[in-house]
């Protein structure tokens, strides 16, 4: 029985299809069982075995006779093939093919968007009601901040220091959190 390397050389040097077929047959079952461990579909397993051999024929190492350990090289290719298979399956699992599903997802998204807008509006109303309950100085500082004013601008408008503005806004936030979380 010829070694893997001898068969490989025979194929490369003389284009001996029988030598390559012998290599294929020698590892076909082992490769199939390697793929079966992570691939449930038999046809996919067969395809992966064939793709592994196709990659072998296309590899630079094969063409330049740079393969020292054929078995190791072949199973490394098989490992990469299986990784590609997993990635493609994972990618395809996220794709929606059915146009009816797309319509349903669009309707769900629209309904969800409406519910979200309603929820935001309810929260905004609760926030407005809570701001009204703040002490006057905290209320004024908070409203000015919500208008986009900076601490320095709020300080000038209220006639207090920027440090005091920070203290007022911080206390207002704490009170608002307590009021809104109950």
Secondary structure, 3 states (H helix, E strand, C coil): CCCHHHHHHHHHHHCCHHHHHHHHHHHHHHHHHHHHCCCCCHHHHHHHHHHHHHHHHHCHHHHCCCCCCHHHHHHHHHHHHHHHHHHHHHHHHCCCCCHHHHHHHHHHHHHHHHHHHHHHHHHHHHHHHHHHCCCHHHHHHHHHHHCCCCHHHHHHHHCCCHHHHHHHHHHHHHHHHHHHHC
